[in-house]
Amino acid sequence: MPGNDQGASVAEGATRTVFHVTPARNLARIRSEGLLPRVGARSKRLGEKVPAVFVFPTVDDLDTAMDQWLFDEFSEGTRLALLRVELAADLPCHSDVEYEVGVRAPIPPSAITVLCTDLGNEVGVRHLVEETADFRP
């Protein structure tokens, strides 16, 4: 996957489950607009030039990011929400690393499930994802 663009040679309607972490204050906008590709402050700091929504392709990748660096990217006391995204397999994506995928197209609200609105270090991400695997709003 590193350095690869993924795209159109997939079955129509096919999806894959990915995960996104965002400040909980963004949830009202996400519920109405979905996730929109942007070049945010973190992306600018890292030299990103192409607008994208960054997602974790597996629970293991999400769990590792939370243990190693993700919480450090947010201000102390920021409530974080964990989103499960049913990503249409034909959306344009790019990845330079195996643990993260940049989605270059809008993700509609209908593809997003809020798993948690106050994610903290003490929450077992794998347990949370498995516990809500069959939940749909």
N, C-alpha and C positions, 0 to 999 in steps of 0.2 A: 503493500500500500504506500510506503513512503514515496513522495514525489509524484504520485499518480493522480491523474484526473479520473474520476469515475463518472460514468454517464449512461448513455442511452441503450446499451445492449442488454436490457433486462426485461422480464415479463411485465406486461402492463398490470398495474395495481400492486406490484410487489413492494413490500416495505421491509425495513430492518429497524430494530429497536436500538436507539442510542440515548444518551443522557446529557442533560445540560444543567448547569448550576448558575443561578442568577440571584441578585439581591431580591428579597421578597417584595420590596417596594415596586418592582417592575411587573408584578403579576397582573394588575388590572389592565395595563397596556397589552401584555402578552395575551391575555384572555380575549381582548377585542381585536388586536392586530396580528397576533402570532409572533413568531421570532423573525426579525428582519436583519438581513446582513448589514453589518456596520464595520467601520474601522474605529473602534473605541479606544479609550486611553491606554489600556494594556496592549492592544494591537499596535498602536502608534509607537509605544515604548519599545516594542519588540521588532519594529521595522516593517510591520505588515502594511501592504499597500492596497490589497483587494478586499472589499467588504465581504465579511463572512460571519456566520453563526458557528461558533466552535462547540463541538459536542464530543463526548467520549464514546467510542464505539463499543466498549464492554464495561461490565460492572467492575472487573478487575482494574481496568484503566482509571475509572472514576475513583475507586477505592485508593489506589496508589497515589493519584493526584491529591486527594484529600489528605492522605497521610504525609505527603512530602512537600507540597507547595501551594495548593489551591487556597487554603484558608489565609495564607500570607498575602494573597492578592487583594484581599478585602480589608477595609478599615475595621478596627476592633469594635465589636458590638453590632456589626451589620448582620441582620437576619438573612439567612440564605435559604432559597427554595431549590428543591431538587425536582427536575422535570424529566419525565420519560417521554420520548419523542418517537412516534412511528414515522420514520423518515422514508418518503417515497424513494425507491431505489434508483429512479431515473433523475433525481435532482443533481445538479452539478456540484461536485465535491472535490476537495483537494486535500492532500495530506503530505507533509514533509516528515512527519514522525508517526510511528505506529499507534501512539496513545491518544491521538486527537485528530479530528476531521473537521475541516472548514467547509461548511455548507454555503454555497454562493447564491442561493435563491431563497425567497421567503418560505417560511414553514407556517402553514395555516394553523389557527387555534384548534381546529378539529383533530390535528395530529399530536396534540400536546396533552399530557396528563400530569397534574401536579401531584407528586408523591409526598412532599413534605414542605411546609412553609417556614420551618425553623430548624434547619439542619445544623447540627453541632458536632464537635469532635467526638462526643460520646455516642453518637448514633452509629450503629453498624449498618453501613450502606448496603451491603449484600442482603442482610436480613430485611431491611426496609424495602428493597426492590422485590425480593421474593415474596414478602408479605403482601404486597400490593399487585402482584403479577396479574391477578384476574380482575382487579378493580378497574372499572371504567365509569367516568362521571355520567 
